[in-house]
Amino acid sequence: MKSTPLGTRVVPISAGPGRLRLLDQRRLPREETWIDCLTADDAVEAIRSLAVRGAPLIGVAAAWGLALEARRLARNAGFDASWEEAASRLAAARPTAVNLAAAVERMRNAFRAAAGETRAARVAVLEAEAERFEAEDRDACEAMARHGADWLAQRLGGDPDSPVTLLTHCNAGALATAGVGTALGVVRALAAERPVTVFADETRPFWQGARLTAWELAKDGIDVTILPDVAAASLIASGRVSAAIVGADRIAANGDVANKVGTYGVALACRAHGVPFVVAAPRTTLDPACPSGAQIPIEWRDGAEVLLLDPSGDSPLSVAPAGVPALYPAFDVTPAALVDAIVTEAGVSVSPHAEGLARLLALP
C-alpha cells in the first residue's frame, strides 16, 4: 500500500485550549451545524443525544470536554472535587463504547499526577493530554487504514485494478473519529489503489448509514449506494459483495465485538456465504478487562427513536399506531468466531482472536 497520506474533507471536531466545537451529526445531511461546548456537561449532552457519536470521537470529545471544564473551574472553590464530579458524569454518558471510559480515565490520571502544580499548570496539562489523545486517534486511523487495505487486498486477490464492492453497517468513518475513520479509513486506503464501490446499510433507526456514511463518502468522491438493512443478507448471498467491513464500540478480550445493532446479522450472512467479515477499531476500543461479549454493557435507547422518522429533526413523523411500544437495543455482539479479521493501528488479528489481540495490545 502506498505511503501517501490519506485525506478527507470531513472534519467533525474543532478543539483547542478553551474551545470545543462539535459538528452536530443529528442535522446531517440537511445542514452542517456546529455546537459550541462551554462546559463538560455540554459535552455530556452532545454525547447522549448523538450529536457527537462514534466510539473514538466520543473519547476525543470527552478528553477535550474535561480540559475545557478544568479551565472553567480553575478560579472556583472546590476545584478538584468539582472536576472529578464532571469526569464521572462524562464517563457515564453512554455505556457501551469503551473509548469514553478510557479517555476519562486517562484525563483523570493526568489531572491527579499534576496535583502539586498550580491550577493554571494543571489546566495546561489536561489540554496537552487532550491534544495528544486526539493526535493519537488521527494517527491510529491512518495506520489501521493501511493495515486493513493490505489485508483485504491479499485476501481478495485477483487483478489489483479490478473493482471491489464493500458493505458496511452504521458509520465508522471520519465522522466517528479524529482522522480518516476506522472501517471507512480502510475503504479510503483501498480506494486510493483500485476502484471501490460501497453499499452502506441505512442503519435504522438513527440512519447512520444513509445520513452519515453516504454523506461523507460522497463528499470524498467514493462511489456509495444506500442499502435497506433488510437487503444486506440477500445481497451478500448474491455474490455482489467482496467483503463487509464495520467499526466497533468495544471488543472483548476473546474477540467478541459490540457494534451498532444489526452487525451480528451481517456477520452471520457473511459466514454463510464465504464473504470476509472485517472489523476495524483502534486499540483504545479493545477491552482486555472484559472476558467476552456477555460482559459488554448494551445501551438500550428510548423506543420512541424506533417509532419516529427523523426523531432529532424539526418535525418527526410517527410510523406506528399510537400506543404501540418499541424496543431499541442500540448495539449487538458478534461472536469472535464470525470475525475474519480485527484491524488495529498495530496490525491485524486473525482467529483465534484472544491470542491475536493480546499480541497487538502488547506491542509498543
C-alpha positions as CSV (number, residue, x, y, z in Angstrom):
1,M,0.0,0.0,0.0
2,K,1.4,3.4,-0.9
3,S,2.5,5.7,1.9
4,T,0.9,8.9,0.5
5,P,-1.1,10.5,3.4
6,L,-4.8,9.7,3.3
7,G,-7.2,12.6,3.3
8,T,-10.8,13.5,3.8
9,R,-12.9,16.7,3.6
10,V,-14.9,15.6,6.6
11,V,-14.0,17.3,9.9
12,P,-16.4,16.6,12.9
13,I,-14.4,18.4,15.7
14,S,-12.5,21.6,16.3
15,A,-10.8,21.9,19.6
16,G,-8.0,23.7,21.4
17,P,-7.3,25.5,24.7
18,G,-10.7,26.8,25.9
19,R,-12.5,25.7,22.8
20,L,-14.6,22.7,21.8
21,R,-16.8,22.7,18.7
22,L,-18.6,19.6,17.5
23,L,-20.4,19.1,14.2
24,D,-24.0,18.3,15.1
25,Q,-24.4,14.9,13.4
26,R,-28.2,14.9,14.1
27,R,-28.6,17.6,11.5
28,L,-26.7,15.9,8.7
29,P,-27.1,15.7,5.7
30,R,-29.6,18.6,5.8
31,E,-27.2,21.1,7.2
32,E,-23.8,21.5,8.7
33,T,-24.4,23.0,12.2
34,W,-21.8,23.3,14.9
35,I,-22.3,23.1,18.7
36,D,-20.1,25.2,20.9
37,C,-19.4,23.4,24.1
38,L,-18.8,25.6,27.1
39,T,-18.8,23.0,29.9
40,A,-18.2,19.3,30.4
41,D,-22.0,18.9,30.7
42,D,-22.4,20.4,27.2
43,A,-20.1,17.6,26.0
44,V,-22.2,15.0,28.0
45,E,-25.4,16.2,26.3
46,A,-23.8,16.1,22.9
47,I,-22.7,12.5,23.5
48,R,-26.0,11.4,25.0
49,S,-28.1,13.0,22.2
50,L,-25.8,11.5,19.4
51,A,-24.9,15.0,18.3
52,V,-21.4,13.5,18.5
53,R,-21.0,9.8,18.1
54,G,-18.6,7.0,17.1
55,A,-16.5,5.4,19.8
56,P,-13.2,7.1,19.0
57,L,-14.7,10.5,18.6
58,I,-16.7,10.2,21.8
59,G,-13.4,9.6,23.6
60,V,-11.7,12.6,22.0
61,A,-14.7,14.9,22.7
62,A,-14.7,13.7,26.3
63,A,-11.0,14.5,26.7
64,W,-11.4,18.0,25.4
65,G,-14.6,18.4,27.5
66,L,-12.6,17.7,30.6
67,A,-9.8,20.1,29.6
68,L,-12.5,22.7,29.0
69,E,-14.1,22.1,32.4
70,A,-10.7,22.5,34.2
71,R,-10.2,25.9,32.6
72,R,-13.8,26.9,33.5
73,L,-13.4,25.8,37.2
74,A,-9.8,27.0,37.7
75,R,-10.9,30.0,39.8
76,N,-13.6,28.2,41.7
77,A,-13.5,26.8,45.3
78,G,-13.5,23.0,45.4
79,F,-11.7,22.8,42.1
80,D,-10.6,19.1,42.4
81,A,-13.9,17.8,43.6
82,S,-16.0,19.7,41.0
83,W,-13.7,18.5,38.2
84,E,-13.8,14.9,39.4
85,E,-17.6,15.0,39.5
86,A,-17.7,16.3,35.9
87,A,-15.4,13.4,34.9
88,S,-17.8,10.9,36.5
89,R,-20.7,12.5,34.6
90,L,-18.8,12.2,31.3
91,A,-17.8,8.6,31.9
92,A,-21.5,7.7,32.4
93,A,-22.8,9.5,29.3
94,R,-23.0,6.3,27.3
95,P,-22.2,2.8,28.5
96,T,-21.1,0.6,25.5
97,A,-18.1,2.4,23.9
98,V,-15.0,1.7,26.0
99,N,-13.2,4.6,24.4
100,L,-15.2,7.0,26.5
101,A,-14.2,5.4,29.8
102,A,-10.6,5.1,28.6
103,A,-10.4,8.8,27.7
104,V,-11.9,9.9,31.1
105,E,-9.5,7.6,33.0
106,R,-6.5,8.9,31.1
107,M,-7.6,12.5,31.8
108,R,-8.1,11.6,35.5
109,N,-4.6,10.2,35.7
110,A,-3.1,13.3,34.2
111,F,-5.2,15.6,36.5
112,R,-4.1,13.6,39.6
113,A,-0.5,13.4,38.6
114,A,-0.3,17.2,38.4
115,A,-1.9,17.7,41.8
116,G,1.1,19.5,43.2
117,E,1.1,22.1,40.3
118,T,-0.7,25.4,40.1
119,R,-4.2,25.3,38.7
120,A,-3.1,27.0,35.5
121,A,-0.4,24.4,35.1
122,R,-3.0,21.6,35.7
123,V,-5.2,23.1,33.0
124,A,-2.3,23.2,30.6
125,V,-1.5,19.5,31.4
126,L,-5.1,18.5,30.6
127,E,-5.1,20.5,27.3
128,A,-1.9,18.9,26.3
129,E,-3.2,15.4,27.1
130,A,-6.4,16.0,25.2
131,E,-4.3,17.2,22.2
132,R,-2.2,14.1,22.4
133,F,-5.3,11.9,22.7
134,E,-6.7,13.4,19.5
135,A,-3.5,13.2,17.6
136,E,-3.1,9.5,18.6
137,D,-6.5,8.7,17.3
138,R,-5.8,10.5,14.0
139,D,-2.5,8.6,13.6
140,A,-4.2,5.3,14.6
141,C,-6.8,5.8,11.8
142,E,-4.1,6.3,9.2
143,A,-2.2,3.2,10.3
144,M,-5.2,0.9,10.6
145,A,-6.4,2.1,7.2
146,R,-3.3,0.8,5.6
147,H,-3.2,-2.5,7.6
148,G,-6.8,-3.1,6.7
149,A,-6.4,-2.3,3.0
150,D,-3.3,-4.5,2.7
151,W,-5.1,-7.4,4.4
152,L,-8.2,-7.1,2.2
153,A,-6.1,-6.8,-1.0
154,Q,-4.3,-10.0,-0.1
155,R,-7.5,-11.8,1.0
156,L,-9.4,-10.8,-2.1
157,G,-6.6,-11.4,-4.5
158,G,-7.2,-11.1,-8.3
159,D,-6.3,-8.2,-10.5
160,P,-5.2,-5.3,-8.3
161,D,-7.1,-3.0,-10.7
162,S,-10.3,-5.0,-10.6
163,P,-13.3,-3.3,-8.8
164,V,-14.1,-4.2,-5.2
165,T,-17.5,-3.9,-3.6
166,L,-17.6,-3.5,0.2
167,L,-20.6,-3.5,2.5
168,T,-20.7,-1.5,5.8
169,H,-23.1,-1.0,8.6
170,C,-23.5,2.2,10.7
171,N,-20.9,4.9,10.3
172,A,-17.2,4.2,11.2
173,G,-15.7,7.0,9.2
174,A,-14.2,10.4,9.6
175,L,-17.4,11.4,11.4
176,A,-16.7,8.8,14.1
177,T,-13.0,9.6,14.7
178,A,-10.5,12.4,14.7
179,G,-9.0,11.1,11.5
180,V,-10.0,9.3,8.2
181,G,-12.1,6.8,10.1
182,T,-11.8,3.1,11.1
183,A,-13.8,1.0,8.7
184,L,-14.1,3.9,6.2
185,G,-10.4,4.7,6.7
186,V,-9.8,1.2,5.2
187,V,-12.2,2.0,2.4
188,R,-10.4,5.2,1.7
189,A,-7.0,3.5,1.6
190,L,-8.3,0.7,-0.7
191,A,-10.0,3.3,-2.9
192,A,-6.6,5.1,-3.4
193,E,-5.3,1.9,-5.1
194,R,-8.3,0.4,-7.0
195,P,-11.9,1.0,-7.9
196,V,-14.1,0.6,-4.8
197,T,-17.9,0.7,-4.5
198,V,-19.6,0.8,-1.1
199,F,-23.0,-0.5,-0.1
200,A,-24.0,1.5,3.0
201,D,-26.7,-0.2,5.2
202,E,-29.2,2.6,6.1
203,T,-28.8,1.6,9.8
204,R,-32.2,2.1,11.3
205,P,-33.4,3.9,13.4
206,F,-30.8,6.7,13.5
207,W,-29.9,6.2,9.8
208,Q,-26.1,6.4,10.4
209,G,-25.5,4.7,7.0
210,A,-28.0,6.7,5.0
211,R,-27.3,10.1,6.6
212,L,-23.7,9.9,7.6
213,T,-21.7,7.2,5.7
214,A,-23.3,8.1,2.4
215,W,-22.7,11.8,3.1
216,E,-19.0,11.5,3.9
217,L,-18.2,9.1,1.2
218,A,-20.0,11.2,-1.4
219,K,-18.1,14.2,-0.1
220,D,-14.8,12.5,-0.7
221,G,-15.8,11.2,-4.2
222,I,-16.1,7.5,-3.3
223,D,-18.9,5.5,-5.0
224,V,-21.6,4.7,-2.5
225,T,-25.1,3.3,-2.7
226,I,-27.6,3.2,0.3
227,L,-29.0,-0.3,1.1
228,P,-32.0,-1.1,3.2
229,D,-30.8,-3.0,6.3
230,V,-33.1,-5.9,5.4
231,A,-31.5,-6.3,2.0
232,A,-27.9,-6.9,3.3
233,A,-28.2,-10.7,3.7
234,S,-29.6,-11.3,0.2
235,L,-27.1,-9.0,-1.4
236,I,-24.3,-10.9,0.3
237,A,-25.8,-14.2,-0.8
238,S,-26.0,-12.9,-4.4
239,G,-22.2,-12.7,-4.6
240,R,-22.1,-9.0,-5.3
241,V,-20.3,-8.2,-2.0
242,S,-16.5,-8.7,-1.9
243,A,-16.3,-8.1,1.9
244,A,-18.1,-6.5,4.7
245,I,-16.2,-4.1,7.0
246,V,-17.5,-2.4,10.1
247,G,-16.2,-0.5,13.2
248,A,-16.7,-1.4,16.8
249,D,-17.6,0.2,20.1
250,R,-16.0,-2.4,22.3
251,I,-14.0,-5.6,21.6
252,A,-13.8,-8.1,24.4
253,A,-10.5,-10.0,25.2
254,N,-11.7,-13.1,23.3
255,G,-12.5,-11.0,20.2
256,D,-16.3,-10.7,20.6
257,V,-17.3,-7.4,19.0
258,A,-20.0,-4.9,20.1
259,N,-21.2,-2.7,17.3
260,K,-24.3,-1.0,16.1
261,V,-27.3,-3.3,16.3
262,G,-27.6,-5.3,13.0
263,T,-23.9,-6.0,12.7
264,Y,-24.4,-9.6,14.0
265,G,-26.8,-10.4,11.2
266,V,-24.3,-9.1,8.6
267,A,-21.6,-11.3,10.1
268,L,-23.9,-14.4,10.0
269,A,-24.7,-13.8,6.3
270,C,-21.0,-13.3,5.5
271,R,-20.1,-16.6,7.2
272,A,-22.9,-18.4,5.5
273,H,-21.7,-17.3,2.0
274,G,-18.0,-17.3,2.4
275,V,-17.6,-13.5,2.4
276,P,-14.9,-11.9,4.6
277,F,-16.2,-10.0,7.6
278,V,-13.7,-7.4,8.9
279,V,-13.8,-5.2,12.0
280,A,-11.6,-2.1,12.2
281,A,-11.0,-0.3,15.5
282,P,-8.2,1.3,17.4
283,R,-6.6,-0.4,20.4
284,T,-8.5,2.1,22.6
285,T,-11.6,0.0,21.7
286,L,-10.1,-3.2,22.9
287,D,-11.1,-4.1,26.5
288,P,-8.8,-6.7,27.9
289,A,-10.6,-6.5,31.2
290,C,-13.8,-7.7,29.6
291,P,-13.5,-11.5,29.0
292,S,-16.3,-11.9,26.4
293,G,-19.2,-10.2,24.8
294,A,-21.5,-11.4,27.5
295,Q,-20.0,-8.9,29.9
296,I,-20.3,-5.9,27.5
297,P,-23.0,-3.5,28.7
298,I,-25.5,-2.9,25.9
299,E,-27.2,0.5,25.7
300,W,-30.9,0.4,25.4
301,R,-32.3,3.7,24.0
302,D,-35.7,5.2,24.1
303,G,-38.1,3.1,21.9
304,A,-39.5,6.4,20.6
305,E,-36.5,6.6,18.4
306,V,-37.7,3.5,16.5
307,L,-41.3,4.8,16.2
308,L,-40.4,8.2,14.8
309,L,-38.8,9.0,11.4
310,D,-36.1,11.6,12.0
311,P,-36.6,11.8,15.8
312,S,-34.0,14.5,16.2
313,G,-35.4,16.6,13.4
314,D,-37.8,19.6,13.5
315,S,-40.9,17.6,12.5
316,P,-40.5,13.9,13.4
317,L,-43.1,11.6,11.8
318,S,-44.7,8.7,13.6
319,V,-44.6,5.4,11.7
320,A,-46.5,3.2,14.1
321,P,-50.0,3.1,15.6
322,A,-50.5,5.2,18.7
323,G,-49.8,3.4,21.9
324,V,-47.7,0.6,20.4
325,P,-44.3,0.4,22.1
326,A,-40.9,-0.4,20.6
327,L,-37.6,-1.9,21.9
328,Y,-34.3,-0.4,20.9
329,P,-31.1,-2.2,21.9
330,A,-28.6,0.1,20.3
331,F,-25.9,-2.5,19.9
332,D,-25.4,-6.2,19.4
333,V,-22.5,-8.5,19.9
334,T,-20.9,-10.5,17.1
335,P,-19.1,-13.6,18.3
336,A,-15.3,-13.7,17.6
337,A,-15.7,-16.9,15.6
338,L,-17.6,-14.9,12.9
339,V,-14.9,-12.3,12.6
340,D,-12.3,-13.0,10.0
341,A,-10.0,-10.1,10.9
342,I,-9.8,-7.3,13.5
343,V,-7.7,-4.5,12.2
344,T,-6.0,-2.1,14.6
345,E,-3.2,0.5,14.2
346,A,-0.7,-2.1,15.5
347,G,-1.7,-4.7,12.9
348,V,-4.3,-7.3,12.2
349,S,-5.7,-10.1,14.4
350,V,-7.0,-13.3,12.8
351,S,-8.6,-16.2,14.6
352,P,-8.0,-17.2,17.4
353,H,-8.5,-13.6,18.4
354,A,-7.8,-14.0,22.1
355,E,-4.1,-14.6,21.2
356,G,-4.0,-12.1,18.4
357,L,-5.5,-9.3,20.4
358,A,-3.2,-9.9,23.3
359,R,-0.3,-9.8,21.0
360,L,-1.4,-6.5,19.5
361,L,-2.0,-4.9,22.9
362,A,1.5,-5.9,24.0
363,L,3.1,-4.1,21.1
364,P,4.6,-0.6,21.8
